[in-house]
Amino acid sequence: MNRNLALLPLFFGAVSLAACVGTVPDSPNPADPDAGIVDDSDAAVVEATELAVSGTVVDYFQANLTPTPLPVVADATLTTDGLDPTVSTLADGLGAFSMDILPASLFFVNVTAPGYLPTRNEPTQVLDQPLQHDQYAASELGMARQYTGAGGLTPIPVEPGTGMVMIDLLRNNGLPALDVPVADITIATAAAPDVPLAIPAYLVDPATTDLSPNDVTLVSVVDANGKARAGFLNVPPGE
């Protein structure tokens, strides 16, 4: 059975639009050297209209434990990755943000805030309409819980220069992937997608939203948000 993994990295390409303005003139008349020549020196330049991408910055671990009300992250900085030029904005005291993005853009959003680790969110795609899309931030306390065994794990030392990757387990139809053995969940690099890294996966306990012991008999289940999730610790930088 084929399974898709929707990545939501929690640690931490340019898109360009080309436009051809005007119409192609008819073939020139050989008897008239000026035939078919269009003087468009005063023509207006048509530019793509930017679209608003807005939402709320939300605490990742708290949001999955208590989805309502949203645990907002105030005064966060959001910066795009994958756009040229880069777009940055600040969230307000209620976690609300808005940024202007060109249509047909696909990019990541990196979030930083006091008390939170740099968080790289899943891809955001803007088509031809304004987009409402919340962004996550992973708290230092929440991340520390994963390494100190809050969910029943044996404490795991943090390896310098690495991060944590959280994923949503999805079937091809977009529904949560249930009953997936943790032993079947692997992570690989884009350079060698068929060669899993030697990093164990951990399922998320829906009752605590923390990572559970790596027991190969465990299978994925759905939490209060309707998600089946897993995670990896001490993931080295890479794609």
N, C-alpha and C positions, 0 to 999 in steps of 0.2 A: 504493500500500500504506500503510495506516495504521500508525503506529508510536507507541508510548507512551514517554515519557521519565520514568523514576523519578528524581526530583531528590534529590541528596545535597549540599546546600549546605555548603561548608566555609569559613566566615568568621564569619563572625561566628563576641477570640474567646472568648470564655468559654463553658464548657460547664456547664450547670445541669441538675439532675434534679428534676422535680416529681412529687410522689406524692399520691394521694387515698386517705386512710385511712378504712376503714369501708364501709358499704353505704348506699344511698339508702333512706330509710324509705318504707313504703307511704303512699298518699294518706290524709290525715287524715280521720277520721270527723266530719262537721259536728256531730253530736250530742255529741261528746266533744272539747272544745277541746285536751285533752292527747294525743289519739290521734296516733300517728305521730311524736311528738317523742322524740328520743333524747338523753339526757344523757350526753355523752362527755367531760365535763370531766376525768375521771380516766383517760381512755384513754391507753395508752402510745403514744409517737411512734415510728414505724418509720423507721429511717434506713438508707440504702444502706450496705452493708459495703464498706470499701475493699479493694482488691486489691494485692498486692505486684507491683511492676515491678522486676525485678532484672537484673543482668548484670555486665559488665566494661567498663571504659573502655579502649579500644584505640587505639594509634597508627595513624592511617589509612594513611599511606604505607608504614610497615613491615608492617602487616597484609596489604596487598595484594602485598608483595614476598615476605614469608616468613610464610605464614599459620599455621604451627606452629613452635614454641609461640607463643601469642598475645603480641605486644609490648604489655604492659599499661602504663597510665598511672596512676601512683600519686598519691594525695591530690588528685584532681581535684574540682572543684565542679560539680554538675549542677543546673540550674534549669529548670523547665518554662516554656513559653511557650504560652498558649492555655487555661490553667486559671485559675479564680478560686475560691479564692485560689491563688497560685503555690506550687509545691512545690519545695523545695530539699533537697539532701543532699550528703554528702561521700563520695567513694570512699576505701577504705582503702589500705594500702600495696601491696596486690596488685591494685588497680584495681577491686575488687568494690564494688558499690553496691546499694542497695535503696530504693525509695520507695513510699509508699502512695497509690494513685490510685483514685478512684471508678470504678465500671463505666461503660461506654459513654462513654469519654473519648477524644478525639483531640487530640494536642498535639505540640509540638516540644520537644526537649531541647537546651539550650545548655550547652556544656562549656567550662570554663576550667581551666588548670593551668599551673604554672611551666614555661616553655620551649615553651608551646603558644599558638597564637592562638585567640581566641574562636571556637568551632566550633558551628555550628547543624546539627543532624542532620536526617535525613529524618523524616517524621511517625511518631509512635508511636501505635498505637490499642489501647486496652484494651476488651475486650468484657465477658465475664462470668466469666473465669478469670484466675488469676495469669499473668503474662507474663515470659518470659525474653528480654531484648532488649538486646544489647550496644550501646554508644554509642561514637562515634569522637571523637578529638581530632586536630587537624592541627598537627604540630610546626612551629616557626618555621624549622628547618633544611629540612624537607621543602617548605614553602611557598617558601622562598627559592630552592630548586633549580629550581622551575618558572619563576621570573622570570630566573634567571641562565643558562638554557639548558642545564641538565644533560641533558635528553633530546634535545639536538640543535637546540633552538630558538635563534634569534637572541635575545640578551638583551633583555628587555623592561622598561623602567622601571616601577616601581610607582607608580600614580596614587593620591595620598592620598584616603582616604575610600572606597576601593573594596575589593572582596574577590575571592575565587576561588570558583567554583562547579564542583563535580565532579558528574557524573551517571552513572548506570547506564543503558545502552541496552537497553530491553526491548521484545519484541514483545507483541502483545495477549494471548498465551497465557502470558506471564511468563518465557519463555525469552530468553536473550541475543540481541540483534539483531545478526546477523553481516552483513558485507559492506555496511554502511551507509556511503556516501561522506561524508567529512567535510564536503563542501560542502552536504550536505542537513541538517546538524545546526545548528539555530539556537536562540537564546534570546530570549524576549519577556517583557513585563510582563503582569501579570494585567489591567491596565487596557486594554491593547491587544494581546491575544493573537495577532492576525493580522499584527502589524507587528514583524518581528524587529529586535532591537537591532543596531547596527553593531559587533558584537563577534565576532571569528572564533572558531570552535571548534577545539579540538586533540584528536586522539585520544591515548589512553594507550598507550605502548609496553609490552606485557606483560612484556618482559624486565627493564625497569627501574622500571615503574610511574610513570614521569615522562611529561610531555606531549611528544609528538613534533612535528616541524615541520609547519606547516600546508600540506601538499601535497594539492591537490584530488584527486589520484589515489589517495590512501590510503583504505582502507575499514576498518571496525571488525573486530576480532578478539577472541578470548577469551583471558583471562589464566589464571594458575594457579588462581585462585579461581572459575573459570567465569563471569567477568564480562566484558562488553564496556563499556568506559568512555570518557568524553570529559570535557573540561573547558573552562572559560572563565576568562580572566584579566581583571583590572581591571573587574569588574562593579560598577556603581553600586548603592547601596542601593535596595531596592524589593521588590515581590512578583512 
